[in-house]
Amino acid sequence: YRAHYAPFAPHVASALSVDTREEFAVTNPATGLHICTVDAASSEDVQHAVASAHAAFEAGTWSRAPATHRSRVLARLARALEERVPALAELETLQTGRAIREMRAQLGRLPEWLDYYAALLRTHQAFVAPTQGKLLNYVQRVPLGVVAQITPFNHPMFIAIKKIAPALAAGNSVIVKPSELAPISVLEFAQIALDAGVPSGVLSVLPGPGATTGKELISHPLLRKVDITAGTATGRALGSIVGGNLASLTAELGGKAPIVIFDDADITSAVNGAAFASFIASGQTCVSGTRLLVQSSVYDAFVSQFLEKSKSITKRMGDPMNPKSAMGSVISAKHLQRIHGMVEQRTSGEVLLGGAPLRDRSPLDGFNFARGSFYPPTIIAEVSTDDALWKEEVFGPVVVLKKFETEAEGVALANDCQYGLGAGIWTQNVARAHTVAARIEAGVVWVNTHHRNDPSSPWGGMKASGIGRENGIEALEAYSQSKSTIVNTASAEETREADDWFAEEVEGKRYG
């Protein structure tokens, strides 16, 4: 990585003079050490970037390129990304504090998204509508235009590529506003894309604060779509602006995933799955298993094993760059304070494990936790459903435990939430698995596993967890629009006879 980054856009590459940009620092949340300085995109930068993206779209170099050409470029980009995964994984760990083992595993899968959409371009087909009469009505998918994407800090590269891949595949010009807390890897990826053959102006990256750079970007009237991953409050605020411009919106927002563990579940598997659901990424995912609902007859057995598993994770926390470290830091000191504040200010529940920031040294490798923002796996039993810990997204390694008696009660507790992004069910009863999955109000439901993701599998929420879907054919179509072309195939003689609406003889004329 470099010591200094600027916005990635054609006008920056050509050294076009703009107003003075404000700088911000990117800091390693695990050590508090400075990583680099980044120029925040100014209002003028946003205007230039959108203008360049629109010009690139209108030129048609990418937007009207054959689908096979875009497919080849995306496949080439996937191979280039594969070569950079080891270095980018280290960069992700530096800027997020997440364990290097997590980042290597996650980034190793990213080329799959580019390969998937490259393949869809070669297999996805237009269709002919069964229009009445001597008419050929063919329907194609065409790109939208300039699209903006607002991406978060928790999975900087992963979420960006989940959005970028279908947007580029569809032929759009894309502008990404990454989180100011972790923008470096997305800026690096933009250069990789340019080198792989994505034309200048088709992919730009504008780092900066959401309240200024992000708002300026999504307010631009030339944008035809905005795709955001953020908290629900942010999603509502940005959505009202996007709607005012009559642009389309995809929004993956907050979550408070229930994990429902029935009495016939394999307890060891459920414990392992719940630990992964709860503590991967230090609990900083929108589908984190934050509400563990356990049927009463197996509650004690589950809690006993889950506590031991969680203690083991805590003991194996250390330097995030250590491949043996089980869990990393949270994103910032400010976020650490927010997490701990929610735990401290709860109105109910008993802390069974954790509950305070780590300040000592790691038993794994001697790493000094006091240098960074570390919070251990925290388990709180029997929190009231009126408590903020039950209702609101903590976005950290904090889970609440609650027991239930009947299947109906378990489902009711799972749905007792404003969010509906992800949910998990643990049972060996196939009929129960399908019945409960159908009744849980969530866009993604896992049975006897958690957080499984694939480029072909739709991803998105219900209720306050968002609008639209990422992944799959659905995402490609969300970044395009249908265009219907209707061709009269009748002869000239037939046309003169049938289509002259204002003829002297009006019988037998078709309207519409």
C-alpha positions as CSV (number, residue, x, y, z in Angstrom):
1,Y,0.0,0.0,0.0
2,R,1.0,3.6,-0.4
3,A,1.6,6.3,2.2
4,H,-1.0,8.6,0.4
5,Y,-4.1,8.0,-1.7
6,A,-6.3,10.3,-3.7
7,P,-9.7,9.7,-5.3
8,F,-9.5,7.3,-8.2
9,A,-11.1,9.0,-11.2
10,P,-10.1,10.2,-14.7
11,H,-9.8,13.8,-13.7
12,V,-7.4,12.9,-10.9
13,A,-5.3,10.8,-13.2
14,S,-5.0,13.7,-15.6
15,A,-4.0,16.1,-12.8
16,L,-7.0,18.4,-13.4
17,S,-6.9,21.1,-10.8
18,V,-9.7,21.0,-8.2
19,D,-10.4,22.7,-4.9
20,T,-8.1,21.8,-2.0
21,R,-9.1,18.4,-0.6
22,E,-9.3,17.6,3.1
23,E,-7.1,14.8,4.2
24,F,-8.0,12.0,6.7
25,A,-5.9,9.3,8.3
26,V,-6.5,5.6,8.1
27,T,-5.5,3.9,11.3
28,N,-5.0,0.3,12.3
29,P,-7.7,-0.4,14.9
30,A,-5.7,-3.2,16.5
31,T,-2.6,-1.1,17.2
32,G,-3.6,2.5,16.9
33,L,-0.8,3.0,14.4
34,H,-1.1,5.3,11.3
35,I,-1.4,3.4,8.0
36,C,-1.8,6.1,5.4
37,T,-3.3,9.4,4.5
38,V,-6.2,9.7,2.1
39,D,-7.6,12.8,0.3
40,A,-11.3,13.0,0.7
41,A,-13.2,13.7,-2.5
42,S,-14.4,17.2,-2.7
43,S,-17.7,18.5,-4.1
44,E,-15.8,19.3,-7.3
45,D,-14.3,15.8,-7.4
46,V,-17.8,14.3,-7.2
47,Q,-19.0,16.5,-10.1
48,H,-16.0,15.6,-12.3
49,A,-16.3,11.9,-11.5
50,V,-20.0,11.7,-12.3
51,A,-19.4,13.7,-15.5
52,S,-16.6,11.4,-16.6
53,A,-18.7,8.3,-15.7
54,H,-21.6,9.7,-17.7
55,A,-19.3,10.5,-20.7
56,A,-17.9,7.0,-20.6
57,F,-21.4,5.6,-20.6
58,E,-22.5,7.7,-23.5
59,A,-19.4,6.9,-25.5
60,G,-20.4,3.2,-25.3
61,T,-16.9,1.8,-25.0
62,W,-18.2,-0.4,-22.1
63,S,-22.0,0.2,-22.1
64,R,-22.5,-0.9,-25.7
65,A,-19.6,-3.4,-25.9
66,P,-20.6,-6.9,-26.8
67,A,-21.5,-9.0,-23.7
68,T,-18.7,-11.4,-24.7
69,H,-16.1,-8.6,-24.4
70,R,-17.3,-7.6,-21.0
71,S,-17.3,-11.2,-20.0
72,R,-13.6,-11.6,-21.1
73,V,-12.6,-8.5,-19.2
74,L,-14.3,-9.6,-16.0
75,A,-12.7,-13.0,-16.2
76,R,-9.3,-11.4,-16.7
77,L,-10.0,-9.2,-13.7
78,A,-10.8,-12.3,-11.6
79,R,-7.4,-13.8,-12.5
80,A,-5.6,-10.5,-11.7
81,L,-7.4,-10.3,-8.4
82,E,-6.4,-13.9,-7.5
83,E,-2.8,-13.0,-7.8
84,R,-3.2,-10.1,-5.4
85,V,-5.3,-11.9,-2.8
86,P,-2.4,-12.5,-0.3
87,A,-1.3,-8.9,-0.3
88,L,-4.9,-7.5,-0.2
89,A,-5.8,-9.8,2.7
90,E,-2.9,-8.3,4.8
91,L,-4.1,-4.9,3.8
92,E,-7.7,-5.7,4.9
93,T,-6.4,-6.9,8.3
94,L,-4.4,-3.7,8.7
95,Q,-7.3,-1.4,8.1
96,T,-10.1,-3.4,9.8
97,G,-8.2,-5.2,12.6
98,R,-9.9,-8.5,11.5
99,A,-7.9,-11.7,11.9
100,I,-5.7,-12.5,8.9
101,R,-7.2,-16.0,8.8
102,E,-10.6,-14.6,8.2
103,M,-9.4,-12.2,5.5
104,R,-7.4,-14.8,3.6
105,A,-10.4,-17.1,3.5
106,Q,-12.9,-14.4,2.5
107,L,-10.8,-12.7,-0.1
108,G,-9.8,-16.0,-1.6
109,R,-13.5,-16.4,-2.7
110,L,-13.9,-12.9,-4.3
111,P,-12.8,-14.0,-7.9
112,E,-15.9,-16.2,-7.8
113,W,-18.2,-13.2,-8.1
114,L,-16.4,-11.9,-11.1
115,D,-16.3,-15.3,-12.7
116,Y,-20.0,-15.8,-12.0
117,Y,-21.1,-12.6,-13.7
118,A,-18.7,-13.2,-16.6
119,A,-20.4,-16.5,-17.1
120,L,-23.9,-15.0,-16.8
121,L,-23.0,-12.6,-19.6
122,R,-22.4,-15.6,-21.9
123,T,-25.5,-17.5,-20.9
124,H,-28.2,-14.9,-19.9
125,Q,-30.6,-14.5,-22.8
126,A,-33.1,-12.0,-24.1
127,F,-36.6,-13.2,-25.0
128,V,-39.4,-12.7,-27.5
129,A,-42.7,-11.7,-26.0
130,P,-45.8,-13.4,-27.3
131,T,-47.3,-10.2,-28.7
132,Q,-50.5,-10.6,-30.8
133,G,-50.6,-10.1,-34.5
134,K,-47.8,-9.9,-37.0
135,L,-45.4,-8.3,-34.6
136,L,-41.9,-9.4,-33.4
137,N,-41.4,-8.1,-29.9
138,Y,-37.9,-8.8,-28.6
139,V,-37.0,-7.8,-25.1
140,Q,-33.4,-7.0,-24.1
141,R,-31.7,-6.0,-20.9
142,V,-29.8,-2.7,-21.2
143,P,-27.6,-0.9,-18.6
144,L,-29.0,1.9,-16.4
145,G,-26.2,4.5,-16.7
146,V,-24.1,5.9,-13.9
147,V,-24.6,4.0,-10.6
148,A,-23.2,4.8,-7.1
149,Q,-22.3,2.3,-4.4
150,I,-21.8,3.1,-0.7
151,T,-19.8,0.3,1.0
152,P,-19.1,-0.3,4.7
153,F,-16.0,-0.9,6.8
154,N,-16.7,-4.5,7.9
155,H,-16.1,-6.3,4.6
156,P,-14.4,-3.6,2.5
157,M,-13.4,-5.6,-0.5
158,F,-16.1,-8.3,-0.3
159,I,-19.1,-6.1,-0.2
160,A,-17.6,-3.8,-2.8
161,I,-17.0,-6.6,-5.3
162,K,-20.4,-8.1,-4.6
163,K,-21.8,-4.8,-5.9
164,I,-19.2,-3.9,-8.6
165,A,-19.3,-7.3,-10.4
166,P,-23.0,-7.2,-11.5
167,A,-22.9,-3.5,-12.1
168,L,-20.0,-3.8,-14.5
169,A,-21.4,-6.9,-16.1
170,A,-24.6,-5.0,-17.0
171,G,-22.6,-2.3,-18.7
172,N,-22.9,0.6,-16.2
173,S,-20.4,3.2,-15.1
174,V,-19.8,2.7,-11.4
175,I,-18.7,5.1,-8.7
176,V,-17.9,3.6,-5.3
177,K,-17.8,5.6,-2.0
178,P,-16.0,3.2,0.4
179,S,-16.0,3.7,4.2
180,E,-13.6,6.3,5.3
181,L,-12.4,3.9,8.0
182,A,-11.3,1.3,5.5
183,P,-11.0,2.6,1.9
184,I,-7.5,1.4,0.8
185,S,-8.3,-2.0,-0.6
186,V,-11.1,-0.6,-2.8
187,L,-8.8,2.1,-4.2
188,E,-6.2,-0.6,-4.9
189,F,-8.8,-2.7,-6.7
190,A,-9.8,0.1,-9.0
191,Q,-6.3,0.2,-10.4
192,I,-6.3,-3.6,-10.8
193,A,-9.6,-3.2,-12.8
194,L,-8.2,-0.5,-15.0
195,D,-5.1,-2.6,-15.7
196,A,-7.3,-5.6,-16.5
197,G,-9.2,-3.7,-19.2
198,V,-12.1,-1.8,-17.6
199,P,-12.0,1.5,-19.5
200,S,-11.2,4.8,-17.8
201,G,-14.2,6.4,-16.2
202,V,-16.2,3.1,-15.9
203,L,-15.0,2.4,-12.4
204,S,-14.2,5.3,-10.0
205,V,-13.6,5.4,-6.3
206,L,-14.3,8.5,-4.2
207,P,-13.2,8.2,-0.6
208,G,-14.5,10.5,2.1
209,P,-17.1,10.9,4.8
210,G,-20.6,9.7,4.2
211,A,-22.1,12.9,5.5
212,T,-20.3,15.0,2.8
213,T,-18.8,12.9,0.0
214,G,-21.5,10.2,0.2
215,K,-24.4,12.6,0.3
216,E,-23.1,14.7,-2.5
217,L,-22.6,11.7,-4.7
218,I,-26.0,10.1,-4.2
219,S,-27.7,13.4,-4.6
220,H,-26.4,13.8,-8.2
221,P,-29.3,13.9,-10.7
222,L,-27.4,11.9,-13.3
223,L,-27.3,8.8,-11.1
224,R,-29.7,6.1,-12.2
225,K,-29.2,3.7,-9.2
226,V,-27.7,3.8,-5.7
227,D,-26.7,0.6,-3.9
228,I,-25.8,0.9,-0.2
229,T,-24.8,-1.3,2.7
230,A,-25.3,0.7,5.9
231,G,-27.3,1.0,9.1
232,T,-31.1,1.3,8.8
233,A,-31.1,5.0,9.8
234,T,-28.6,5.8,7.1
235,G,-30.5,3.8,4.6
236,R,-33.7,5.7,5.3
237,A,-31.9,9.1,5.0
238,L,-30.2,8.2,1.8
239,G,-33.2,6.5,0.3
240,S,-35.3,9.6,0.6
241,I,-32.7,11.5,-1.5
242,V,-32.4,8.8,-4.1
243,G,-36.2,8.6,-4.4
244,G,-36.4,12.3,-5.0
245,N,-34.2,11.8,-8.1
246,L,-36.4,8.9,-9.3
247,A,-33.4,6.6,-9.3
248,S,-33.6,3.0,-8.2
249,L,-32.3,1.8,-4.8
250,T,-30.8,-1.4,-3.4
251,A,-30.2,-1.2,0.3
252,E,-28.7,-3.9,2.6
253,L,-29.3,-2.5,6.0
254,G,-29.2,-3.5,9.7
255,G,-29.8,-7.0,11.1
256,K,-30.4,-8.8,14.4
257,A,-30.3,-12.4,13.4
258,P,-32.0,-15.0,15.5
259,I,-30.4,-18.4,15.9
260,V,-33.1,-20.9,16.9
261,I,-31.8,-24.1,18.5
262,F,-34.4,-26.9,18.9
263,D,-34.2,-29.8,21.3
264,D,-33.4,-32.3,18.5
265,A,-30.4,-30.3,17.2
266,D,-26.9,-31.8,17.3
267,I,-25.7,-29.6,20.2
268,T,-22.0,-29.7,19.3
269,S,-22.7,-28.6,15.7
270,A,-25.1,-26.0,17.0
271,V,-22.5,-24.6,19.4
272,N,-19.9,-24.4,16.7
273,G,-22.3,-22.9,14.2
274,A,-23.6,-20.3,16.7
275,A,-20.0,-19.3,17.6
276,F,-19.3,-18.7,14.0
277,A,-22.5,-16.8,13.5
278,S,-21.9,-14.7,16.6
279,F,-18.2,-13.9,16.5
280,I,-16.9,-14.0,13.0
281,A,-15.6,-10.5,12.0
282,S,-15.8,-9.7,15.7
283,G,-19.6,-9.7,15.4
284,Q,-19.5,-6.9,12.9
285,T,-21.7,-8.3,10.2
286,C,-25.4,-7.6,9.4
287,V,-26.2,-11.3,9.8
288,S,-24.4,-11.9,13.1
289,G,-26.2,-14.3,15.3
290,T,-27.0,-11.9,18.0
291,R,-30.1,-13.5,19.5
292,L,-29.6,-17.2,20.5
293,L,-33.0,-18.8,21.2
294,V,-32.6,-22.2,22.8
295,Q,-35.4,-24.7,23.6
296,S,-35.6,-25.1,27.3
297,S,-34.9,-28.9,27.5
298,V,-31.4,-28.4,25.9
299,Y,-30.7,-24.9,27.2
300,D,-28.3,-25.8,30.0
301,A,-26.4,-28.3,27.8
302,F,-26.1,-25.7,25.0
303,V,-25.1,-22.8,27.3
304,S,-22.4,-24.9,29.0
305,Q,-20.8,-25.9,25.7
306,F,-21.2,-22.4,24.2
307,L,-19.5,-20.8,27.2
308,E,-16.5,-23.2,26.8
309,K,-16.3,-22.5,23.1
310,S,-16.4,-18.7,23.6
311,K,-13.8,-18.9,26.4
312,S,-11.5,-20.8,24.0
313,I,-12.0,-18.0,21.4
314,T,-11.1,-15.3,23.9
315,K,-7.9,-17.2,25.0
316,R,-6.9,-17.5,21.3
317,M,-7.3,-13.8,20.5
318,G,-4.1,-12.0,19.7
319,D,-2.3,-10.1,17.0
320,P,-4.7,-10.1,14.1
321,M,-1.7,-10.7,11.8
322,N,-1.1,-14.0,13.7
323,P,-2.7,-16.8,11.6
324,K,-3.5,-18.5,14.9
325,S,-5.5,-15.6,16.2
326,A,-9.2,-16.5,16.5
327,M,-10.8,-13.1,16.5
328,G,-9.6,-9.6,15.8
329,S,-10.4,-6.1,17.0
330,V,-13.5,-3.9,16.3
331,I,-13.1,-1.1,13.8
332,S,-12.4,1.9,16.1
333,A,-12.1,3.2,19.6
334,K,-15.4,5.0,19.1
335,H,-17.1,1.9,18.0
336,L,-15.6,0.0,21.0
337,Q,-17.1,2.6,23.3
338,R,-20.5,2.2,21.7
339,I,-20.5,-1.6,22.1
340,H,-19.5,-1.4,25.7
341,G,-22.0,1.4,26.4
342,M,-24.8,-0.8,25.1
343,V,-23.7,-3.6,27.4
344,E,-23.4,-1.3,30.4
345,Q,-26.6,0.5,29.9
346,R,-28.8,-2.6,29.5
347,T,-31.8,-2.8,31.8
348,S,-31.9,-6.6,32.2
349,G,-29.9,-9.7,31.8
350,E,-26.8,-11.4,33.4
351,V,-23.4,-11.3,31.8
352,L,-22.1,-14.8,31.7
353,L,-18.9,-14.1,29.8
354,G,-16.9,-11.0,28.7
355,G,-18.6,-7.6,29.1
356,A,-15.6,-5.3,29.1
357,P,-12.9,-4.2,26.7
358,L,-9.6,-6.2,26.7
359,R,-6.7,-4.2,28.2
360,D,-4.1,-6.9,29.1
361,R,-1.8,-9.0,27.0
362,S,-2.8,-12.0,24.9
363,P,-2.2,-15.4,26.3
364,L,-1.7,-16.6,22.7
365,D,1.2,-14.4,21.6
366,G,1.6,-11.6,24.2
367,F,0.0,-9.0,22.0
368,N,-0.9,-5.8,24.0
369,F,-4.7,-5.4,23.6
370,A,-4.5,-2.0,25.3
371,R,-3.0,-0.6,22.1
372,G,-6.2,-1.3,20.1
373,S,-10.0,-1.7,20.2
374,F,-10.6,-5.3,21.4
375,Y,-13.8,-6.6,22.8
376,P,-14.1,-10.3,23.8
377,P,-17.0,-12.7,23.1
378,T,-19.7,-11.5,25.4
379,I,-22.7,-13.6,26.4
380,I,-25.7,-12.2,28.3
381,A,-28.5,-14.4,29.5
382,E,-32.3,-13.6,29.6
383,V,-32.3,-10.1,28.3
384,S,-35.8,-8.6,28.2
385,T,-37.4,-8.2,24.8
386,D,-37.8,-4.5,25.6
387,D,-34.1,-4.0,26.1
388,A,-32.0,-2.2,23.5
389,L,-29.7,-5.2,23.4
390,W,-32.6,-7.3,22.1
391,K,-34.0,-4.7,19.8
392,E,-31.0,-2.8,18.3
393,E,-27.9,-3.8,16.3
394,V,-24.8,-3.8,18.5
395,F,-22.4,-4.6,15.6
396,G,-19.9,-6.3,17.9
397,P,-19.3,-9.7,19.6
398,V,-22.2,-9.5,22.0
399,V,-25.0,-12.1,22.0
400,V,-28.1,-12.5,24.2
401,L,-29.4,-15.9,25.2
402,K,-33.1,-16.7,25.7
403,K,-35.0,-20.0,26.3
404,F,-38.3,-21.0,24.7
405,E,-40.7,-23.8,25.3
406,T,-42.6,-24.5,22.1
407,E,-41.9,-24.2,18.4
408,A,-44.5,-21.4,18.1
409,E,-42.8,-19.5,20.9
410,G,-39.4,-19.9,19.2
411,V,-40.7,-18.5,15.9
412,A,-42.5,-15.6,17.7
413,L,-39.3,-14.7,19.5
414,A,-37.3,-14.9,16.3
415,N,-39.7,-12.5,14.5
416,D,-39.9,-10.1,17.5
417,C,-37.6,-7.7,15.8
418,Q,-37.7,-4.8,13.4
419,Y,-35.0,-6.4,11.3
420,G,-35.2,-9.4,8.9
421,L,-31.9,-10.0,7.1
422,G,-30.6,-13.4,8.2
423,A,-31.7,-16.2,10.6
424,G,-30.5,-19.6,11.6
425,I,-32.3,-22.8,12.5
426,W,-30.7,-25.9,14.2
427,T,-32.7,-29.1,14.1
428,Q,-32.4,-32.6,12.7
429,N,-36.2,-32.7,11.9
430,V,-36.5,-32.0,8.2
431,A,-40.2,-31.2,8.4
432,R,-39.6,-28.7,11.2
433,A,-36.7,-27.2,9.4
434,H,-38.8,-26.3,6.3
435,T,-41.8,-25.3,8.3
436,V,-39.9,-22.9,10.6
437,A,-37.8,-21.5,7.8
438,A,-41.0,-20.6,6.0
439,R,-42.4,-18.8,9.0
440,I,-39.3,-16.8,9.9
441,E,-39.3,-13.2,8.6
442,A,-35.8,-13.0,7.0
443,G,-34.5,-12.7,3.5
444,V,-31.9,-15.5,4.2
445,V,-32.5,-18.5,6.4
446,W,-29.8,-21.1,7.1
447,V,-30.6,-24.5,8.4
448,N,-27.8,-26.3,10.4
449,T,-25.2,-23.8,9.1
450,H,-24.8,-20.0,9.1
451,H,-23.4,-17.2,6.9
452,R,-23.1,-19.4,3.8
453,N,-22.8,-17.1,0.8
454,D,-22.4,-17.7,-3.0
455,P,-22.5,-15.4,-6.0
456,S,-25.6,-17.3,-7.3
457,S,-27.6,-17.0,-4.0
458,P,-29.8,-14.0,-3.5
459,W,-28.9,-11.9,-0.4
460,G,-31.1,-9.2,1.1
461,G,-33.5,-8.4,3.9
462,M,-37.1,-8.0,4.9
463,K,-38.7,-5.4,7.1
464,A,-36.2,-2.7,8.2
465,S,-33.3,-4.7,6.8
466,G,-33.5,-3.3,3.4
467,I,-34.8,-3.2,-0.2
468,G,-33.7,-5.4,-3.1
469,R,-31.2,-8.2,-3.4
470,E,-27.5,-8.7,-4.0
471,N,-26.1,-11.8,-5.9
472,G,-27.5,-14.0,-8.5
473,I,-29.5,-13.1,-11.6
474,E,-31.6,-10.8,-9.5
475,A,-28.6,-8.5,-9.0
476,L,-27.7,-8.4,-12.7
477,E,-31.2,-7.5,-13.6
478,A,-31.4,-4.9,-10.8
479,Y,-28.4,-3.2,-12.6
480,S,-30.2,-3.2,-15.9
481,Q,-33.6,-2.4,-17.3
482,S,-35.8,-4.1,-20.0
483,K,-36.0,-2.6,-23.4
484,S,-38.9,-3.7,-25.6
485,T,-38.5,-3.4,-29.4
486,I,-41.7,-4.1,-31.4
487,V,-41.2,-4.8,-35.2
488,N,-44.1,-4.9,-37.6
489,T,-43.6,-8.0,-39.8
490,A,-46.7,-7.6,-41.9
491,S,-46.3,-6.8,-45.6
492,A,-46.8,-3.2,-46.8
493,E,-50.2,-4.2,-48.3
494,E,-51.4,-5.7,-45.0
495,T,-50.1,-2.7,-43.1
496,R,-51.9,-0.2,-45.3
497,E,-55.1,-2.2,-44.8
498,A,-54.9,-2.9,-41.1
499,D,-53.0,0.0,-39.5
500,D,-54.7,3.1,-41.1
501,W,-56.7,4.1,-38.0
502,F,-58.1,7.2,-39.7
503,A,-59.2,5.5,-42.9
504,E,-62.6,6.2,-44.3
505,E,-63.6,2.6,-43.6
506,V,-63.0,2.1,-39.9
507,E,-64.1,-1.5,-39.4
508,G,-61.4,-4.1,-38.4
509,K,-58.8,-1.6,-37.4
510,R,-56.6,-2.5,-34.5
511,Y,-56.1,-0.2,-31.5
512,G,-52.9,-1.0,-29.6
